[in-house]
Amino acid sequence: MCSQPVQHISEYFIKPSHLSQDSKQVIHLATWDLAMLSFHYIQRGLLFRKPEAQDNFIQVFLQKLKDALSLTLAHFYPLAGRLAKKQDSHSFVLFVDCVNSPGARFVHSSVDTTVSDILSPPYVPMIVRSFFDHHKAVNYDGLNMSLLTVQVTELIDGIFIGCSINHSVADGTSFWNFFNTLSAIFQGSGVTSPPIHERWFPDGYGPFFRLPFTRDDQFITRYDAPILKEKIFHFSVANLARIKAKTNALCKDRAVRISSLQALSAIIWRCITRVRGLTKDQITSCCMPANNRSRLDPPLSENYFGNCIQMLKTFTTASKLLANNFEWAALQLNKTILEHNDKSVRKSVATWLQTQRPNQLGQLADPGNIVVSSSPRFNMYGNEFGFGKPVAVLGGYGNLFNGRVTLFQGSEGGGSIDTGICLNPKIMNALECDEEFLDALNSSSN
């Protein structure tokens, strides 16, 4: 295992290769962006095996990656900026200043550990958190720090490329659009999905919001996670197909089709609720972020750059969730998702506008709550930087809490799903022995 901490070797600030006229204007944050101010940065990265020894390998690679980042930032120019605000005695306006900034941060670091040291342990090693910048930073800190950091960490036999992106500037869809573009430009390809930076505002609002606060402590909290175990469980294509087929076979309403993602989320929800030992009348909920781009009327482009997500919550009691089979739980999730449309999106925005108070990360860490985040549909393993296919997708400390479930594209491809589950140690140990959970994993467990 790793015996040395991560050592920072060098750091740079990277500016866009060129600035368009549009990039010289400020970008005002929309409702979904402002709601994320108390959350952590998005932290995701890819682990690669290092190629055979080559002369000046790392210097050549780093320079090529910095050049690719500069070209990528010409399209994703908000990530080279900083948050800025204008305040009076009653309120303030927050926006992205794309010009008055040293640029995005680029860090080169190293650690005396191996790829096996990262992948072999049953739980994600704590050292992985040091592969990312902005540890414990909240998005509001973007007033004083980079909105993007790309950190390259050299392992003895591997390379980890970790990105930390301010979550008030980008959501998961935007994050992976940036990462995919960086990979494409590194490989010499063009920009296939150019980002759209014009923010969406509800009718009668925008282009800016005045937040009714005068002190940071009125709307910003800093959540520190307790001691947790994080483990990545692998669900194969065959097992997901089996779970989906079983769920739909049990579903009495033949007009309803449960997706494999809904079926998997239902099983995880039930199993975590069971091993937590909740009282029978205790409320339990499964929260799933919805991409609002396609749900708005007219819809927004998938290339919309910014936050366009909304947390959908499905509630029931612990006894009702466990008394019924997982088909019933999947049906409740399916119903919540189907009812989410343009009308419900706009209603949610209108409700938020009544207080204009950012969401607080600690509120999600309820003992009866699980949050299923990210998406296996994001292109993660298609990113290459001269080392072949990544061997793993990993996250940092950002936005981890008890009950967090993160969905990654499966390493084996073909529609498989890697599921990162974060729980307190006692509950994690119980989950690993739960019969229903083990049946869902079958032979796909690591």
C-alpha positions as CSV (number, residue, x, y, z in Angstrom):
1,M,0.0,0.0,0.0
2,C,1.0,3.7,-0.3
3,S,3.6,4.7,2.2
4,Q,4.1,8.2,1.0
5,P,1.6,11.1,0.7
6,V,1.0,12.7,-2.7
7,Q,3.8,15.2,-3.6
8,H,3.0,18.2,-5.7
9,I,5.8,18.7,-8.2
10,S,4.6,21.8,-10.1
11,E,1.5,23.8,-10.9
12,Y,0.5,26.2,-13.6
13,F,-2.5,28.3,-14.6
14,I,-3.8,27.6,-18.1
15,K,-5.7,30.2,-20.1
16,P,-7.8,29.6,-23.2
17,S,-5.8,29.6,-26.4
18,H,-7.9,32.4,-27.7
19,L,-10.9,34.4,-26.4
20,S,-14.0,35.0,-28.5
21,Q,-16.1,38.1,-28.2
22,D,-18.7,36.1,-26.3
23,S,-16.1,34.9,-23.8
24,K,-15.4,38.5,-22.8
25,Q,-18.9,38.9,-21.3
26,V,-19.9,37.8,-17.8
27,I,-22.1,34.8,-17.3
28,H,-24.9,35.1,-14.8
29,L,-25.8,32.1,-12.8
30,A,-29.2,30.5,-13.2
31,T,-31.4,29.1,-10.4
32,W,-29.9,25.6,-10.5
33,D,-26.4,27.0,-10.4
34,L,-27.1,29.1,-7.4
35,A,-28.8,26.2,-5.6
36,M,-25.4,24.4,-5.6
37,L,-23.3,27.1,-3.8
38,S,-22.9,25.0,-0.6
39,F,-22.1,21.8,-2.3
40,H,-18.6,20.6,-3.1
41,Y,-16.8,20.7,-6.4
42,I,-17.4,17.7,-8.8
43,Q,-14.4,15.4,-8.6
44,R,-14.0,12.7,-11.1
45,G,-10.9,11.1,-12.7
46,L,-9.5,8.3,-14.8
47,L,-6.8,5.8,-13.9
48,F,-4.5,4.5,-16.6
49,R,-1.6,2.1,-16.7
50,K,1.7,3.9,-17.5
51,P,3.3,2.9,-20.9
52,E,6.7,1.3,-21.1
53,A,9.6,3.6,-20.2
54,Q,10.2,6.3,-22.8
55,D,12.7,9.2,-22.8
56,N,11.1,12.4,-21.4
57,F,7.7,10.6,-21.4
58,I,6.1,12.6,-18.7
59,Q,7.3,16.0,-19.8
60,V,6.1,15.4,-23.4
61,F,2.7,14.1,-22.1
62,L,2.2,17.0,-19.7
63,Q,3.0,19.6,-22.3
64,K,0.6,18.0,-24.8
65,L,-2.1,17.9,-22.1
66,K,-1.6,21.5,-21.2
67,D,-1.8,22.5,-24.9
68,A,-5.0,20.4,-25.3
69,L,-6.5,22.0,-22.1
70,S,-5.8,25.5,-23.5
71,L,-7.6,24.7,-26.7
72,T,-10.5,23.1,-24.9
73,L,-10.9,26.2,-22.6
74,A,-11.3,28.3,-25.7
75,H,-14.7,26.5,-26.0
76,F,-15.4,26.0,-22.3
77,Y,-14.1,29.4,-21.3
78,P,-16.2,29.8,-18.0
79,L,-13.9,27.1,-16.5
80,A,-11.0,29.5,-16.9
81,G,-12.8,32.2,-15.0
82,R,-13.6,33.0,-11.4
83,L,-16.8,33.7,-9.6
84,A,-17.4,37.4,-8.8
85,K,-20.1,39.3,-7.0
86,K,-21.6,42.7,-6.7
87,Q,-23.1,43.4,-3.3
88,D,-25.1,46.1,-1.6
89,S,-26.5,46.5,1.9
90,H,-29.4,44.1,1.2
91,S,-28.4,41.5,-1.4
92,F,-25.8,40.4,-3.9
93,V,-25.4,39.2,-7.5
94,L,-23.1,36.3,-8.3
95,F,-21.6,35.7,-11.8
96,V,-18.7,34.2,-13.7
97,D,-16.0,36.6,-14.7
98,C,-14.3,34.9,-17.7
99,V,-11.6,37.5,-18.2
100,N,-10.2,38.7,-14.9
101,S,-8.7,35.4,-13.9
102,P,-5.3,33.7,-14.0
103,G,-7.0,30.7,-15.7
104,A,-7.7,27.1,-14.9
105,R,-5.2,25.3,-12.5
106,F,-3.0,22.5,-13.7
107,V,-1.2,20.4,-11.1
108,H,1.5,17.7,-11.6
109,S,2.0,15.4,-8.6
110,S,3.4,12.0,-7.8
111,V,2.9,9.2,-5.3
112,D,4.8,6.1,-4.3
113,T,2.0,3.6,-5.0
114,T,0.8,1.3,-7.8
115,V,-2.3,0.7,-9.8
116,S,-2.8,-2.5,-7.8
117,D,-2.6,-0.6,-4.5
118,I,-5.6,1.5,-5.7
119,L,-7.7,-1.3,-7.2
120,S,-7.0,-4.3,-5.1
121,P,-8.3,-3.2,-1.7
122,P,-12.0,-3.9,-1.0
123,Y,-12.7,-0.2,-0.4
124,V,-11.6,2.9,-2.2
125,P,-8.3,3.9,-0.6
126,M,-8.3,7.3,1.2
127,I,-5.2,8.3,-0.9
128,V,-7.4,8.7,-3.9
129,R,-8.9,11.9,-2.4
130,S,-5.4,13.4,-2.7
131,F,-5.6,12.9,-6.5
132,F,-8.0,15.9,-6.7
133,D,-7.7,19.6,-6.0
134,H,-10.2,21.6,-4.0
135,H,-10.5,19.2,-1.1
136,K,-13.6,20.1,1.0
137,A,-14.0,23.4,-1.0
138,V,-17.6,24.5,-1.6
139,N,-18.6,26.1,-4.9
140,Y,-18.9,29.5,-3.3
141,D,-15.1,29.4,-2.8
142,G,-14.8,29.9,-6.5
143,L,-14.6,33.6,-5.7
144,N,-11.0,32.9,-4.6
145,M,-9.9,29.7,-6.3
146,S,-10.0,28.1,-9.8
147,L,-13.3,26.9,-11.2
148,L,-11.4,24.0,-12.7
149,T,-8.3,22.1,-11.8
150,V,-6.8,19.3,-13.8
151,Q,-4.4,17.2,-11.6
152,V,-2.1,14.6,-13.1
153,T,-0.8,12.2,-10.5
154,E,2.1,9.9,-11.4
155,L,1.9,6.4,-9.8
156,I,4.8,3.9,-10.0
157,D,3.1,2.2,-12.9
158,G,0.1,4.4,-13.7
159,I,-1.2,7.9,-14.4
160,F,-4.3,9.4,-12.8
161,I,-6.0,12.4,-14.5
162,G,-8.4,14.0,-12.0
163,C,-10.7,17.0,-12.7
164,S,-12.3,19.2,-10.1
165,I,-15.0,21.4,-11.5
166,N,-17.1,24.0,-9.7
167,H,-20.6,22.5,-9.4
168,S,-22.2,25.9,-9.6
169,V,-20.8,26.3,-13.1
170,A,-21.3,22.8,-14.4
171,D,-23.4,19.6,-13.7
172,G,-22.4,16.0,-14.6
173,T,-23.5,16.3,-18.2
174,S,-21.4,19.5,-18.6
175,F,-18.5,17.9,-16.8
176,W,-18.3,14.9,-19.1
177,N,-18.8,17.0,-22.2
178,F,-15.7,18.9,-21.1
179,F,-13.7,15.8,-20.3
180,N,-14.7,14.1,-23.6
181,T,-13.7,17.3,-25.5
182,L,-10.4,17.5,-23.7
183,S,-9.7,13.8,-24.7
184,A,-10.8,14.4,-28.3
185,I,-8.6,17.5,-28.7
186,F,-5.6,15.7,-27.1
187,Q,-6.1,13.0,-29.7
188,G,-6.2,15.6,-32.5
189,S,-10.0,15.5,-33.2
190,G,-12.3,18.5,-33.4
191,V,-15.0,19.6,-31.0
192,T,-18.1,17.5,-31.7
193,S,-20.3,18.9,-29.0
194,P,-19.6,22.6,-28.6
195,P,-21.0,23.9,-25.3
196,I,-23.9,26.3,-25.2
197,H,-23.3,29.0,-22.6
198,E,-26.5,31.0,-22.7
199,R,-28.3,30.2,-19.4
200,W,-31.9,29.3,-19.0
201,F,-34.1,31.6,-16.9
202,P,-37.8,31.2,-16.1
203,D,-40.2,33.6,-17.7
204,G,-40.0,37.1,-16.3
205,Y,-36.6,36.5,-14.6
206,G,-32.9,36.9,-15.5
207,P,-30.4,37.5,-16.6
208,F,-29.4,37.8,-13.0
209,F,-30.8,37.0,-9.5
210,R,-30.2,39.0,-6.4
211,L,-29.7,36.7,-3.5
212,P,-31.2,38.2,-0.3
213,F,-28.2,37.8,1.9
214,T,-25.5,40.0,3.3
215,R,-23.3,37.5,5.1
216,D,-21.9,34.2,3.9
217,D,-23.1,32.3,7.0
218,Q,-26.7,33.1,6.1
219,F,-26.6,30.8,3.1
220,I,-23.3,28.8,3.1
221,T,-22.7,25.7,5.3
222,R,-19.7,23.4,5.1
223,Y,-20.5,19.7,5.5
224,D,-17.8,17.4,6.8
225,A,-18.5,13.7,6.2
226,P,-18.0,11.3,9.1
227,I,-15.9,8.2,8.8
228,L,-17.2,6.3,5.8
229,K,-16.4,3.3,3.7
230,E,-16.7,3.6,-0.1
231,K,-16.9,0.5,-2.3
232,I,-17.4,0.0,-6.0
233,F,-19.7,-2.9,-6.8
234,H,-19.8,-4.2,-10.4
235,F,-23.1,-5.1,-12.0
236,S,-22.6,-7.1,-15.2
237,V,-24.8,-6.7,-18.3
238,A,-26.2,-10.2,-17.7
239,N,-27.2,-9.5,-14.1
240,L,-28.7,-6.1,-15.0
241,A,-30.8,-7.8,-17.8
242,R,-31.9,-10.5,-15.2
243,I,-32.9,-7.8,-12.7
244,K,-34.8,-5.8,-15.3
245,A,-36.6,-8.9,-16.7
246,K,-37.6,-10.1,-13.2
247,T,-38.9,-6.6,-12.3
248,N,-41.0,-6.3,-15.4
249,A,-42.3,-9.8,-15.0
250,L,-43.6,-9.0,-11.5
251,C,-45.1,-5.7,-12.7
252,K,-48.9,-6.1,-13.0
253,D,-49.3,-3.1,-15.2
254,R,-48.0,-4.3,-18.6
255,A,-48.1,-0.7,-19.9
256,V,-45.3,0.2,-17.6
257,R,-41.7,-0.7,-18.5
258,I,-39.2,-0.5,-15.7
259,S,-35.6,0.3,-16.8
260,S,-32.6,-1.6,-15.6
261,L,-31.4,1.6,-13.8
262,Q,-34.7,1.9,-12.0
263,A,-34.7,-1.7,-11.0
264,L,-31.1,-1.5,-9.7
265,S,-31.9,1.7,-7.8
266,A,-34.9,0.0,-6.2
267,I,-32.8,-3.0,-5.0
268,I,-30.1,-0.8,-3.6
269,W,-32.7,1.4,-1.8
270,R,-34.4,-1.7,-0.2
271,C,-31.2,-3.3,0.8
272,I,-29.6,-0.2,2.4
273,T,-32.9,0.5,4.2
274,R,-33.0,-3.1,5.5
275,V,-29.4,-3.1,6.9
276,R,-29.9,0.3,8.5
277,G,-32.5,-1.2,10.8
278,L,-35.0,1.7,10.5
279,T,-38.1,1.7,12.6
280,K,-41.2,0.6,10.7
281,D,-42.8,4.0,10.6
282,Q,-39.5,5.8,9.8
283,I,-39.6,7.7,6.5
284,T,-37.1,6.5,3.9
285,S,-36.5,8.2,0.5
286,C,-34.6,7.6,-2.7
287,C,-33.4,10.7,-4.4
288,M,-32.4,10.7,-8.1
289,P,-31.2,13.7,-10.0
290,A,-33.1,14.3,-13.2
291,N,-31.6,16.0,-16.3
292,N,-34.1,18.8,-17.1
293,R,-32.8,19.6,-20.6
294,S,-35.1,17.2,-22.4
295,R,-38.0,17.8,-20.0
296,L,-38.4,21.5,-20.6
297,D,-40.7,22.7,-23.4
298,P,-39.1,23.7,-25.6
299,P,-36.2,21.4,-24.6
300,L,-32.7,22.6,-24.1
301,S,-29.7,21.1,-26.0
302,E,-27.7,18.4,-24.3
303,N,-24.8,20.7,-24.9
304,Y,-26.3,23.3,-22.5
305,F,-23.4,24.1,-20.2
306,G,-24.3,24.7,-16.6
307,N,-26.6,23.0,-14.1
308,C,-29.8,21.7,-15.4
309,I,-30.6,19.1,-12.8
310,Q,-33.3,18.6,-10.2
311,M,-33.5,16.1,-7.3
312,L,-36.5,13.9,-7.6
313,K,-37.5,12.3,-4.2
314,T,-39.6,9.2,-3.7
315,F,-40.9,8.7,-0.2
316,T,-42.4,5.8,1.8
317,T,-42.1,4.2,5.2
318,A,-39.4,1.6,5.9
319,S,-42.0,-1.1,6.7
320,K,-43.9,-0.5,3.4
321,L,-40.7,-0.5,1.3
322,L,-39.6,-3.8,2.8
323,A,-43.0,-5.5,3.0
324,N,-43.4,-5.2,-0.8
325,N,-41.0,-6.7,-3.3
326,F,-38.5,-4.7,-5.3
327,E,-40.9,-4.4,-8.2
328,W,-43.1,-2.2,-6.1
329,A,-40.2,0.0,-5.2
330,A,-39.1,0.2,-8.8
331,L,-42.7,1.2,-9.8
332,Q,-42.6,4.1,-7.3
333,L,-39.4,5.4,-8.8
334,N,-40.8,4.9,-12.3
335,K,-43.9,6.9,-11.3
336,T,-41.8,9.8,-9.9
337,I,-39.7,10.0,-13.0
338,L,-42.6,9.8,-15.4
339,E,-44.4,12.6,-13.6
340,H,-41.5,14.9,-14.0
341,N,-42.2,17.2,-17.0
342,D,-42.1,20.8,-18.0
343,K,-44.8,21.7,-15.6
344,S,-43.1,20.2,-12.6
345,V,-39.8,21.6,-13.5
346,R,-41.2,25.1,-13.7
347,K,-43.1,24.6,-10.5
348,S,-40.0,23.5,-8.7
349,V,-38.1,26.6,-9.9
350,A,-40.9,28.9,-8.8
351,T,-40.8,27.3,-5.3
352,W,-37.1,27.9,-5.1
353,L,-37.5,31.5,-6.1
354,Q,-39.7,32.2,-3.1
355,T,-36.6,31.8,-0.8
356,Q,-33.6,31.8,-3.2
357,R,-31.7,29.8,-0.6
358,P,-29.0,27.4,-1.8
359,N,-29.4,23.8,-1.0
360,Q,-27.3,22.4,1.8
361,L,-25.4,19.2,1.4
362,G,-25.9,18.1,5.0
363,Q,-29.7,17.8,4.4
364,L,-29.1,14.9,2.0
365,A,-27.2,12.9,4.8
366,D,-30.5,11.9,6.4
367,P,-30.3,8.4,8.0
368,G,-33.3,7.3,6.0
369,N,-32.2,8.7,2.7
370,I,-30.2,7.5,-0.2
371,V,-29.1,9.6,-3.2
372,V,-28.4,7.9,-6.5
373,S,-26.2,10.3,-8.5
374,S,-24.2,10.6,-11.7
375,S,-25.2,8.3,-14.7
376,P,-23.7,5.2,-16.4
377,R,-24.7,6.8,-19.7
378,F,-21.9,9.3,-19.5
379,N,-18.9,8.5,-21.7
380,M,-16.2,7.7,-19.2
381,Y,-14.2,4.9,-20.6
382,G,-14.1,6.4,-24.1
383,N,-11.5,9.0,-22.9
384,E,-8.0,8.3,-23.9
385,F,-4.7,10.2,-23.5
386,G,-2.2,8.0,-25.2
387,F,-2.3,5.2,-22.6
388,G,-5.2,3.1,-24.0
389,K,-8.5,2.6,-22.2
390,P,-8.8,3.7,-18.6
391,V,-8.7,0.9,-16.0
392,A,-11.0,2.7,-13.5
393,V,-13.2,5.8,-12.9
394,L,-12.8,7.2,-9.4
395,G,-14.1,10.2,-7.4
396,G,-12.7,12.3,-4.6
397,Y,-14.1,13.5,-1.3
398,G,-16.5,15.9,-3.0
399,N,-20.2,15.5,-2.0
400,L,-19.7,12.1,-0.2
401,F,-22.0,11.3,2.6
402,N,-23.7,8.3,4.3
403,G,-26.1,6.9,1.7
404,R,-24.5,8.3,-1.4
405,V,-24.7,6.0,-4.4
406,T,-22.7,7.0,-7.5
407,L,-23.4,5.3,-10.9
408,F,-20.4,4.9,-13.3
409,Q,-20.2,3.5,-16.8
410,G,-19.2,-0.1,-16.3
411,S,-15.5,-1.0,-16.9
412,E,-16.5,-4.0,-19.0
413,G,-18.7,-1.9,-21.3
414,G,-21.8,-3.1,-23.0
415,G,-24.2,-1.4,-20.6
416,S,-22.6,-2.7,-17.4
417,I,-22.7,-0.4,-14.3
418,D,-20.1,0.2,-11.6
419,T,-21.9,1.4,-8.5
420,G,-20.0,3.3,-5.8
421,I,-21.8,3.1,-2.5
422,C,-20.7,5.2,0.5
423,L,-21.9,4.1,4.0
424,N,-20.7,4.1,7.6
425,P,-18.5,1.1,8.3
426,K,-21.1,-0.9,10.3
427,I,-23.9,-0.5,7.6
428,M,-21.4,-1.3,4.8
429,N,-20.4,-4.5,6.5
430,A,-24.1,-5.5,6.8
431,L,-24.9,-4.6,3.2
432,E,-22.1,-6.9,2.0
433,C,-23.9,-9.8,3.8
434,D,-27.4,-8.9,2.7
435,E,-29.0,-11.8,0.7
436,E,-31.0,-9.7,-1.7
437,F,-28.0,-7.5,-2.5
438,L,-25.7,-10.5,-3.0
439,D,-28.3,-12.1,-5.3
440,A,-28.4,-8.9,-7.4
441,L,-24.6,-8.9,-7.6
442,N,-24.3,-12.7,-8.2
443,S,-20.9,-13.4,-9.7
444,S,-20.3,-9.8,-10.8
445,S,-19.0,-8.7,-7.3
446,N,-15.3,-7.9,-7.0
